[in-house]
Amino acid sequence: MAKKNFLEFLIKKNLVRKDQLLVLKKESKTSDKPIETLILEKGILSEKEFTKAKGEFIGVPFRQMPAGEEIPPSVLEEIPEEAALHYKIIPLNRKNHILEIGMVDPEDFKAREAIKFICLRHKLKSEIYIIASSNFYEVVKKYRTLREEVGTALKELEKELEIEKKEKIRPVRRRKEIERVIEEAPVSKVVAVMLRHAVEGRASDIHIEASGDRVRARFRVDGILYASIFLPLKILPAIVSRIKILSNLRIDETRVPQDGRFHTEIIGKGIDFRVSTFPTAQGEKVAIRILDPTAGVKTLSRLGLSGKSLEIIEKGIEKPFGLIFLSGPTGSGKTTTLYAIMNILNKEQVNIVTLEDPVEYYLDGVNQSQIRPEIGYSFASGLRQVVRQDPDVIMVGEVRDEETASLVTHAALTGHIVLSTLHTNDAVGVIPRLIDLGIQPFLIPASLNLAVAQRLVRKLCPECKEKIRPHPKVERIIREEISKLPEEVKKEIKISAPIYIYKARGCKNCLNKGTKGRIAIFEALSMTSQLEKIILEEPSETKIKEEAKRQGMITMKQDGILKVLEGIVSMEDVLKVVEVTEEQF
């Protein structure tokens, strides 16, 4: 590809302006960087836009592999990992005798020859696609799954299952005998390797389930599920049984869901695993939440609270009694924030009692209780007992029904600090939700101190995040939200002219994901005399939102945008969690 012709093509397509190109040519001479590299570094074109244009110019179709898309191991085996890395080629799919291959540089003659040789050897035809470099590294990770480590153990397990089949072992065994067989079987190695890889890969959850004619294990990293390994379907019962034994669950019960937990040491530190089994048409599914006690309870500032929102929450928890509600969907980090608040309140002279489902982390000095609805020990029944334990602070994992809502409200009115969670879209929605749950409006102002809403957003990797100019529509959203901020907040923030934001790129430090860890975005609404009047007279969300604005509440969207400007998170991820679709820009 003639570089000059490609640059002219970009101008012709109105992707790059002539004046930009002149500036880039000068900078290319002084910095010794190719113009194409500078186009990406300056954010004139995104990597996807650049790669798509390049493909159009050379006549090779562009292919984007979405995050988490599965590539079967049988397809990956068509091109060895060493060859894939050397030539920057990757097998994407196989349809009959056609192998679809992604190339970072389709004009690389040596890479083309390598593909030709591989396809001839396997009697295949090739279809070439151009892919972005970052997408290549994302896909190539799929080679480094558990397959190699699991391979030997899997062969041993299959031999053992075959022997059992031939010997016609009794279909029903005593529990101890089954436990002994599974403990000694190679399946224990398979599970151990799976757990270790999940912990080393910073996964928060493991999903093990039947998928067609095989078992699929997926790891959730920074909120996204990634396929990690595929195993034969026939070993699913053995894997589930091994996990059940570790969790002290019934291995002979496969018809109903079960919950449990276990603790083990991995890479030199103790890790807690919370286990949930679920019966499906193809067999039991297992979901495992990974809890690292050594990580400790985070401070509010480490969770993402800062500025005005942090100030509101710190003032709210200093009050001697009252309700503090955390709201947001499942998996938004509400419980983690509650633990951070409890850690602040946890003092020698304070008696803290919790009702949780389940207990995620153990806090020294806190009386933590696991509810068990199956034996009648629910949040509501537990609350009746908790108030007899002379508590100063009560934490209730979730308010789900009218009875629990009534009990927490009266506990707050009788001199206790009560912490809990609700499922609402935002902080403003907490008050209407309490009314929906049967709480009389006149009780809310006297009992409610704070309503806090939050969402989790992936943090950009500090080693490889890329500074770019935002799309004009994105810039408009940023400026509109900044203009709505309270005056005292506007004075404190510094906005560059022109505005720059950051995007994920991918490197070894973040396992080529572009993100590393997550941070929360918040909004906090406190009780005021004006809000009390609204609740008693007209408790509509519109009126409450007006009061929130008068208070100078920073919304989750605004908090996210402030973090975008700081380079902590990407604009795309913020807009996803605050329910703004990409079609808007």
Solvent accessible surface area in square Angstrom, and as a share of the most:
residue,aa,sasa,rsa
1,M,77,0.35
2,A,52,0.40
3,K,124,0.53
4,K,149,0.63
5,N,75,0.38
6,F,0,0.00
7,L,12,0.06
8,E,90,0.40
9,F,33,0.14
10,L,0,0.00
11,I,37,0.19
12,K,166,0.70
13,K,91,0.39
14,N,136,0.70
15,L,61,0.30
16,V,4,0.02
17,R,142,0.52
18,K,142,0.60
19,D,76,0.39
20,Q,41,0.18
21,L,14,0.07
22,L,112,0.56
23,V,95,0.55
24,L,5,0.02
25,K,86,0.36
26,K,147,0.62
27,E,53,0.24
28,S,21,0.14
29,K,174,0.74
30,T,120,0.70
31,S,47,0.30
32,D,131,0.68
33,K,79,0.34
34,P,69,0.44
35,I,25,0.13
36,E,25,0.11
37,T,48,0.28
38,L,2,0.01
39,I,0,0.00
40,L,39,0.19
41,E,61,0.27
42,K,88,0.37
43,G,17,0.16
44,I,43,0.22
45,L,7,0.04
46,S,41,0.26
47,E,40,0.18
48,K,100,0.42
49,E,85,0.38
50,F,19,0.08
51,T,10,0.06
52,K,112,0.47
53,A,5,0.04
54,K,31,0.13
55,G,1,0.01
56,E,102,0.46
57,F,62,0.26
58,I,40,0.20
59,G,64,0.62
60,V,17,0.10
61,P,78,0.49
62,F,44,0.18
63,R,53,0.19
64,Q,82,0.36
65,M,6,0.03
66,P,78,0.49
67,A,66,0.51
68,G,22,0.21
69,E,65,0.29
70,E,49,0.22
71,I,5,0.03
72,P,39,0.25
73,P,23,0.15
74,S,73,0.47
75,V,10,0.05
76,L,3,0.02
77,E,112,0.50
78,E,16,0.07
79,I,0,0.00
80,P,59,0.37
81,E,40,0.18
82,E,130,0.58
83,A,20,0.16
84,A,0,0.00
85,L,75,0.38
86,H,140,0.62
87,Y,63,0.24
88,K,75,0.32
89,I,0,0.00
90,I,0,0.00
91,P,0,0.00
92,L,6,0.03
93,N,45,0.23
94,R,98,0.36
95,K,115,0.49
96,N,133,0.68
97,H,122,0.55
98,I,62,0.32
99,L,0,0.00
100,E,8,0.03
101,I,0,0.00
102,G,0,0.00
103,M,1,0.00
104,V,28,0.16
105,D,59,0.31
106,P,3,0.02
107,E,75,0.34
108,D,50,0.26
109,F,147,0.61
110,K,150,0.63
111,A,0,0.00
112,R,92,0.33
113,E,79,0.35
114,A,16,0.12
115,I,4,0.02
116,K,122,0.52
117,F,127,0.53
118,I,9,0.04
119,C,7,0.04
120,L,128,0.64
121,R,135,0.49
122,H,70,0.31
123,K,172,0.73
124,L,14,0.07
125,K,147,0.62
126,S,49,0.31
127,E,68,0.30
128,I,25,0.12
129,Y,38,0.14
130,I,0,0.00
131,I,1,0.01
132,A,5,0.04
133,S,39,0.25
134,S,37,0.24
135,N,12,0.06
136,F,1,0.00
137,Y,71,0.27
138,E,29,0.13
139,V,2,0.01
140,V,1,0.00
141,K,33,0.14
142,K,29,0.12
143,Y,13,0.05
144,R,127,0.46
145,T,28,0.16
146,L,3,0.01
147,R,57,0.21
148,E,139,0.62
149,E,79,0.35
150,V,1,0.01
151,G,23,0.22
152,T,92,0.53
153,A,6,0.04
154,L,27,0.14
155,K,135,0.57
156,E,68,0.31
157,L,3,0.02
158,E,56,0.25
159,K,138,0.58
160,E,50,0.23
161,L,54,0.27
162,E,79,0.36
163,I,94,0.48
164,E,41,0.19
165,K,151,0.64
166,K,151,0.64
167,E,115,0.51
168,K,176,0.75
169,I,60,0.30
170,R,139,0.51
171,P,137,0.86
172,V,119,0.68
173,R,46,0.17
174,R,171,0.62
175,R,96,0.35
176,K,170,0.72
177,E,38,0.17
178,I,43,0.22
179,E,45,0.20
180,R,122,0.44
181,V,25,0.15
182,I,18,0.09
183,E,86,0.39
184,E,119,0.53
185,A,6,0.05
186,P,12,0.08
187,V,1,0.00
188,S,21,0.14
189,K,107,0.45
190,V,0,0.00
191,V,3,0.02
192,A,56,0.44
193,V,22,0.13
194,M,3,0.01
195,L,9,0.05
196,R,78,0.28
197,H,40,0.18
198,A,0,0.00
199,V,18,0.11
200,E,81,0.36
201,G,17,0.17
202,R,74,0.27
203,A,9,0.07
204,S,32,0.21
205,D,14,0.08
206,I,0,0.00
207,H,27,0.12
208,I,1,0.01
209,E,17,0.08
210,A,18,0.14
211,S,30,0.19
212,G,50,0.48
213,D,117,0.61
214,R,59,0.22
215,V,1,0.00
216,R,44,0.16
217,A,1,0.01
218,R,49,0.18
219,F,16,0.07
220,R,68,0.25
221,V,8,0.05
222,D,13,0.07
223,G,20,0.19
224,I,58,0.29
225,L,37,0.18
226,Y,24,0.09
227,A,14,0.11
228,S,15,0.10
229,I,3,0.01
230,F,28,0.12
231,L,7,0.03
232,P,41,0.26
233,L,59,0.29
234,K,122,0.51
235,I,0,0.00
236,L,6,0.03
237,P,88,0.55
238,A,19,0.15
239,I,0,0.00
240,V,5,0.03
241,S,20,0.13
242,R,27,0.10
243,I,1,0.01
244,K,2,0.01
245,I,30,0.15
246,L,58,0.29
247,S,6,0.04
248,N,127,0.65
249,L,16,0.08
250,R,137,0.50
251,I,18,0.09
252,D,106,0.55
253,E,13,0.06
254,T,72,0.42
255,R,188,0.69
256,V,76,0.44
257,P,79,0.50
258,Q,25,0.11
259,D,111,0.58
260,G,17,0.17
261,R,65,0.24
262,F,19,0.08
263,H,115,0.51
264,T,47,0.27
265,E,128,0.58
266,I,15,0.08
267,I,95,0.48
268,G,67,0.64
269,K,70,0.30
270,G,19,0.18
271,I,1,0.00
272,D,14,0.07
273,F,0,0.00
274,R,55,0.20
275,V,2,0.01
276,S,45,0.29
277,T,0,0.00
278,F,116,0.48
279,P,39,0.25
280,T,63,0.37
281,A,116,0.90
282,Q,94,0.42
283,G,29,0.28
284,E,17,0.07
285,K,45,0.19
286,V,0,0.00
287,A,32,0.25
288,I,1,0.00
289,R,73,0.27
290,I,20,0.10
291,L,4,0.02
292,D,32,0.16
293,P,56,0.35
294,T,87,0.51
295,A,61,0.47
296,G,41,0.39
297,V,41,0.23
298,K,69,0.29
299,T,79,0.46
300,L,7,0.03
301,S,68,0.44
302,R,155,0.56
303,L,17,0.09
304,G,5,0.04
305,L,2,0.01
306,S,68,0.44
307,G,52,0.50
308,K,48,0.20
309,S,6,0.04
310,L,34,0.17
311,E,92,0.41
312,I,25,0.13
313,I,1,0.00
314,E,77,0.34
315,K,123,0.52
316,G,5,0.05
317,I,10,0.05
318,E,137,0.61
319,K,84,0.36
320,P,103,0.65
321,F,89,0.37
322,G,1,0.01
323,L,1,0.01
324,I,1,0.00
325,F,0,0.00
326,L,0,0.00
327,S,0,0.00
328,G,0,0.00
329,P,62,0.39
330,T,120,0.70
331,G,48,0.46
332,S,4,0.03
333,G,16,0.16
334,K,19,0.08
335,T,43,0.25
336,T,49,0.29
337,T,1,0.01
338,L,1,0.00
339,Y,4,0.01
340,A,2,0.01
341,I,1,0.00
342,M,0,0.00
343,N,74,0.38
344,I,79,0.40
345,L,20,0.10
346,N,41,0.21
347,K,114,0.48
348,E,173,0.78
349,Q,142,0.63
350,V,37,0.21
351,N,43,0.22
352,I,0,0.00
353,V,11,0.06
354,T,0,0.00
355,L,0,0.00
356,E,2,0.01
357,D,59,0.30
358,P,34,0.22
359,V,8,0.04
360,E,27,0.12
361,Y,56,0.21
362,Y,143,0.55
363,L,18,0.09
364,D,133,0.69
365,G,65,0.63
366,V,15,0.09
367,N,80,0.41
368,Q,41,0.18
369,S,32,0.21
370,Q,51,0.22
371,I,4,0.02
372,R,119,0.43
373,P,76,0.48
374,E,132,0.59
375,I,128,0.65
376,G,53,0.51
377,Y,63,0.24
378,S,38,0.25
379,F,8,0.03
380,A,7,0.06
381,S,36,0.23
382,G,0,0.00
383,L,2,0.01
384,R,102,0.37
385,Q,94,0.42
386,V,7,0.04
387,V,65,0.37
388,R,173,0.63
389,Q,114,0.51
390,D,118,0.61
391,P,8,0.05
392,D,65,0.34
393,V,2,0.01
394,I,0,0.00
395,M,1,0.00
396,V,0,0.00
397,G,19,0.18
398,E,35,0.16
399,V,4,0.02
400,R,115,0.42
401,D,66,0.34
402,E,109,0.49
403,E,80,0.36
404,T,2,0.01
405,A,0,0.00
406,S,39,0.25
407,L,45,0.22
408,V,0,0.00
409,T,1,0.01
410,H,91,0.41
411,A,4,0.03
412,A,0,0.00
413,L,58,0.29
414,T,98,0.57
415,G,43,0.41
416,H,28,0.12
417,I,18,0.09
418,V,0,0.00
419,L,0,0.00
420,S,0,0.00
421,T,4,0.02
422,L,1,0.00
423,H,84,0.38
424,T,19,0.11
425,N,104,0.53
426,D,32,0.17
427,A,0,0.00
428,V,3,0.02
429,G,7,0.07
430,V,0,0.00
431,I,0,0.00
432,P,26,0.17
433,R,81,0.30
434,L,2,0.01
435,I,49,0.25
436,D,110,0.57
437,L,14,0.07
438,G,40,0.38
439,I,8,0.04
440,Q,96,0.43
441,P,43,0.27
442,F,127,0.53
443,L,35,0.17
444,I,1,0.00
445,P,18,0.11
446,A,62,0.48
447,S,2,0.01
448,L,6,0.03
449,N,18,0.09
450,L,1,0.01
451,A,1,0.00
452,V,0,0.00
453,A,0,0.00
454,Q,2,0.01
455,R,20,0.07
456,L,43,0.21
457,V,3,0.02
458,R,52,0.19
459,K,73,0.31
460,L,9,0.04
461,C,0,0.00
462,P,93,0.58
463,E,121,0.54
464,C,20,0.12
465,K,66,0.28
466,E,20,0.09
467,K,102,0.43
468,I,29,0.14
469,R,86,0.31
470,P,11,0.07
471,H,91,0.41
472,P,100,0.63
473,K,88,0.37
474,V,7,0.04
475,E,28,0.13
476,R,123,0.45
477,I,15,0.08
478,I,0,0.00
479,R,115,0.42
480,E,83,0.37
481,E,16,0.07
482,I,16,0.08
483,S,69,0.45
484,K,116,0.49
485,L,5,0.03
486,P,22,0.14
487,E,110,0.49
488,E,90,0.40
489,V,13,0.07
490,K,61,0.26
491,K,167,0.71
492,E,134,0.60
493,I,45,0.23
494,K,193,0.82
495,I,64,0.33
496,S,62,0.40
497,A,98,0.76
498,P,63,0.39
499,I,1,0.01
500,Y,75,0.28
501,I,10,0.05
502,Y,47,0.18
503,K,44,0.19
504,A,44,0.34
505,R,120,0.44
506,G,20,0.19
507,C,30,0.18
508,K,187,0.79
509,N,63,0.32
510,C,0,0.00
511,L,76,0.38
512,N,25,0.13
513,K,32,0.14
514,G,0,0.00
515,T,4,0.03
516,K,73,0.31
517,G,26,0.25
518,R,82,0.30
519,I,20,0.10
520,A,3,0.02
521,I,0,0.00
522,F,1,0.00
523,E,8,0.04
524,A,1,0.01
525,L,3,0.01
526,S,28,0.18
527,M,32,0.14
528,T,36,0.21
529,S,83,0.54
530,Q,78,0.35
531,L,1,0.01
532,E,71,0.32
533,K,123,0.52
534,I,32,0.16
535,I,1,0.00
536,L,93,0.46
537,E,121,0.54
538,E,90,0.40
539,P,45,0.28
540,S,40,0.26
541,E,75,0.34
542,T,90,0.52
543,K,75,0.32
544,I,0,0.00
545,K,104,0.44
546,E,98,0.44
547,E,6,0.03
548,A,3,0.03
549,K,154,0.65
550,R,131,0.48
551,Q,30,0.13
552,G,11,0.11
553,M,19,0.08
554,I,12,0.06
555,T,45,0.26
556,M,14,0.06
557,K,50,0.21
558,Q,11,0.05
559,D,13,0.07
560,G,0,0.00
561,I,0,0.00
562,L,24,0.12
563,K,10,0.04
564,V,0,0.00
565,L,39,0.20
566,E,117,0.53
567,G,1,0.01
568,I,48,0.24
569,V,0,0.00
570,S,12,0.08
571,M,7,0.03
572,E,81,0.36
573,D,12,0.06
574,V,0,0.00
575,L,1,0.01
576,K,107,0.45
577,V,40,0.23
578,V,29,0.17
579,E,129,0.58
580,V,22,0.13
581,T,82,0.47
582,E,84,0.38
583,E,149,0.67
584,Q,99,0.44
585,F,61,0.25
